[in-house]
Amino acid sequence: MTAPTPDAQRRPASPRSREALHLVETLQRRLADRLEAVAARADAPRPFDTVRWLRDGGAHGGGSRLQTGDTPVFDRASVNVSGVHYDDLPDKRLAAANALSTIVHPAHPRAPSMHMHLSFTEMRDGRGYWRMMADLNPSHPDAAATERFLAALADAAPDHIEAARAQGDRYFFIPALDRHRGVAHFYLEAHDSGDFAADLDLARRIGQAVIATYGDLLDDALAAHGAPTKTERATQLAYHTLYLFQVLTLDRGTTSGLLVHDQNDVGILGSLPSHANRTLLATWREKVPAVQRALVDALVEALPEGEDRVPVTEDTKRRLAAAVRAHYRAHPEALDLQARGDVIPPTVANHR
């Protein structure tokens, strides 16, 4: 039997999951278009490349990644849509899950990075819930930009902003370094109001607000700042290293995705910047709990040889993914040390 092509990949049977998939695919294209417009305004036009992948040959979904990098405007940018469904496997607790996961790391140190995740998960028993995240991640914080980003989220989700900010601040705190990743955090975990249409609209409003506001912030930053200094680039590299550290040692969504399967390691780690400071990363070994020191060692070993600035290539991402997967399979108790919001979703809890 011939495996389905990416264009023929099977889609979920559930009407709710189909609507969620349509939303994240629409937002994916909208964000890529906005980022392409930023690049064009900066006199560095370049369309995003499309990478498609299949889960189990397309039988259980797959996804697409719109990506760019190593350009005058973008260090790395990945806008990833991922879908899974088990319509033919009724014994699975998970029926379907569809997600937009995106990270943008601009090339200029004065332009902030941004992360957004919107996903809908449907369980076999009919329960369904949303995960909605958005956070601004500058290496050089700007108070006005932070306020604009938070104000846009407050306008999009006025009834949830206070709780989402508190949960986001908790999730993105890095205990080993006694600091947060980023300056503006929005996080709704396991959100289910009981009204799917209302929750779908909330996810749409959040996605559209982040795309519009972040695009404006990028335009403004690139217009306001000239060529970066060596000090600015060094600060950016240190922050990119912190970002990599947080994603690979604390982020539950990343770890869960890597433990579920190994068919999209590069996409799951699409949030990583192009370079990291290997020496700096190694110094954080003694700051983490004892059980996590082996993980930090494995991450350092997975990076290319070097000191202050080493590339994070696709092959490097595969080695990093393998290191994370091996560590948590050997030390499942270490999952208790990862970041968490107010609740742990069942799809993540299953890997404890």
N, C-alpha and C positions, 0 to 999 in steps of 0.2 A: 504493500500500500504506500502510495506516495505521500510524504508529509505535506501538510498545508503550507502554502507560501505565506510570507508575512501579510500580504494583502488579503489573504483568505483566512487569517487566524480566526478561530472561533470566538464568539462573543458570549457573554453570560446570558442565560435564559431569563433570569429575574428582571422584571421591568424596572425595579428600583436600581439595581446594579447597572443596567443599561443606561438609565438617565444619568447616574453618577459618572459613568465612563464618558458619556457624551460631554458632560460639563468639563471634566478635567482635560479632555482632548481639545475642547474649544479654548480653554484658558491657556493651554500649552501653546497653541498657535498665536494667541493674542500676545502672550509675553514675548515669544520669539520675534514677532513683528515689531513690538515696541523696542526691543533691544537692537534689532537691525536698524531701526530709525535713529537710535542714539548713535550708532556707529556711523551712519551716513551723515548725520549732522556734524560729527567730528572729522569729517573728510576721510573716513576709513571704512567705506561700505564693504560688507561681506555677508552673504547669506549664511544662515546656520546649516550645518550638515545634518542629514537624517540618518540615524542608525536604528535598524529594526532588529528585534530579537524575539524568539519564540520560547514558550514554556512547554516542554514535552512535545516538541514538534508542532506547536500551535493548538494541540488538543485541549490544553488547559489555559489558553490565553497567551500573553506575551506583552510586547510594548514597543514604544519608539522613544528615541532620545534625540532631541534637537540640540546640537552642541557646536561650540566654537572655542577657540583659544589661541594663544600665542599671536594675538593681533595687537595693533596699537591701542585698542580700546579694552579688550578683554584678555585677562590672564587665563581664566577658565569660565565657561558658562555652560551649564547643563540643564535642560528642561526635559525631564523624564516622565513619561506616562507608563505605568505598569499595571497590568491586569492579570488576575488569576481567578479561575472558577473551576468548580468540581461538579459540574452537572451530571457527569457520568459516574461519580463516586459518592453515592449517598451516605456512606459510612463516615465521610469526612465531617468534622465539626464545622469547618469553614466552608461556606457555600461559595462566596465570591468576595473579592476585594479589588478596588480600583483606586489608583492614587496618582496625583501629580506631585512630584518631588523636584524642586528646582533650587539651584544655587548659582549665584553670579559673583565672580571675583573679578572686578575691573583691574586693568593693568596699572592705572594710576593710583598711588598710595592714598591720595586725598579723596578718591571716590569710594564710597562704602560698598562692602559686599552685602548680599541679601539672600536669605533662605526662606522658602515657603513650601509647606506641605499641606495638601488637602486630600483626604481619602475617605472613602465609604467602605465599611466592612459589613458583610451580611453573613450571619451564622446560619447553620442548617435549621435551627429551631425557629427561625424567622426574625430573631433580634437583628437590629442593624444600628450602627453608630458611626459617627464622623470623628475624624481627627483633623483639627485645623490649627496650623502653626504658621507664624510669620515673624521674622526677626531681622533686625538691621545689625550689620556686623562691620563697623568701620575699624580700620587700624588707627585712624586719627579721628576720634569722635568730634562731632560738631553738634552743639546743643540745638541749634535751629533745625537741622536736618532730623534729629531725633524727635523733636516735637512735631514736625510735619508728618513723620511716619506714624507716630502714635495717634495724632489727631485724625488721620485718615482711617485708621482701624477703629477708633471710637465712633466715627461717623457711620462706618459700615456695620458695626456690631455694638450699638449703645447699651444694650441690655446685658452684654457679656464682657465688656472691656475690663472692668475691675477684676473679675475673677480670672479672666484670661491672662491679664498682666501678672497677677500674683502667681498663677501656676507656671507661667513662662519664666518668671524670675527664679522660681525654684528649680525648674527643669534645667535651665542653662547655667546654673552655678557649678563651678569647678572646685570641689573641696580641696583638692591637692594644691591648687594655686591660689585659693582664697579670692577668687574673682569670677566674674561672669564671662561667658562668650557672648559678645554683642552688648548693645545698649538699649534695645527696645525689643521686648519679648511678648508675643501673643500666643497663647496655647490653650485650646479647648480639647480635652481628651475624653473619649467615649461619649461624645455629645449626642444625645437623642432626646428631643423635646416631645416625641410622640407624634409629631407632624412632619412627615418626610418632606413634603413640598416646602414647608417653611425652613427646614434645615438645609435643603438643597439651595434655596434662595440665599440663605445666610452664607453658605460656602461661596456662592457666586459673587455676592457683594464683597466679601473679604478678598477674593482673588482679584476682582476688578480694581478694588481700591489699592491693593499692593502694587499691581502692575502699573497703574497710572501714576501713583505717587513716586514709586521707585524710579520709573523712567524719567520723571521730572528732576529728581534728585541727581541722577546721573548726568543729565544734560547740564544742570547748573554747576556741578562739580567740575566737569570737564571744561566748561567755558571759563570758570573762575581761576583755575590753577595752571601754571606753566609747567615746564619740565621739572620732574621731581628731583630732589636732592638725594645724595647717598644716604643721609641719615633717615630720610623718609622711606627709602626703599628698605633699609635695614629694619626699621620699625614694622613695615608691612610684612617682611619675611618672618619676623618673630611672631606677629599675629597669625599669619598663615600656619605657622607651626603649632600654635595654640589651637587653632581651628581643627587641624588634623588630629591633635591629641584628644580633644573633646569628642570628636566624632567616633574615633576608634576605641576609646576607653570608656565612654559614658553614654553614648546615644543608643537608646533601646531600639528605636526604629531601624537603625543601621544594623545592629547586631541581630535582631530578629530576622531581617531580610537575608542576611548572610547565612544564618542557621537553617532557614527554610529550604534553600536551594543554592546551587552554585552556577546557575545558568545566566546570571546577569551581574557578576561581580563588578565589572567595570562601570555599569550603570548605577549600581547601588552606591559605589564610591565616587560617583560623579561630582560629589560636593567638595572633593579635595582640591586644593590649589595646585598650581603647577610645580611649586618648589617648597621645600621645607629645610629648616636648619637641623641637621642630624645631631650635631653636638648639643644644641639646646634641648632637643627632645630627650636625649640620654640623661641630662641633668635632672629631669623630672622623675626618674626612676625611684629615687629615695623618698619622694614626696607622696607616692601612692601607697595604699594598703599593701601589706606583704604579698598577698595572693596575686596582686596585679603587677608586681615587678617583673614577673616572667613575661607578661604581655608587653610591657614597655620594651623589654629586651628584644622580644620577637619583632616588634615594629621597627626598632632601630636596625635590626639585622636585615629586615626586608627592604629598607631603603638602600639606594646605591652608596657605594663607598664615597666618603667626602666629609667635609666638616660644616662649613657655614651655609652652603647652599647646594642642595642636591635635587635633581628632577624627580617628580612623581609622575612617571609614565604609566601607560596602560599595563605594562608588565609588572610595574611596581605595585599598582593597585591590586592585581591578582595575587601577588605575594602578601600584601597587607591583608587582603580578605582571607586568605588561607591561614594566616597567623591568628586572626581574630577567631575564626571558626574553630581551629585546633585548640585554642586556649579555653574557650567556653565549653567545649565538649569535654575537655579534661578537668575543668573547674566550674561546673554549673553553679556552684554556690556563689561564684563571683558575680553572677547576674544580679544578686541582691545589692551590689554596690553601684549599679548603674543609675543614671538619672531617672526620675519618675515624676509624674504629675500627681494629681489627687488619687488616681486609680491606675491599675495596670490592666490593659485590655486582655481578654482571654487569648487572643492570638499571640501575644507576647508572653503571657503567663505560662503557656504550654511549654515554653523552652526553659523554664526554671528548673 
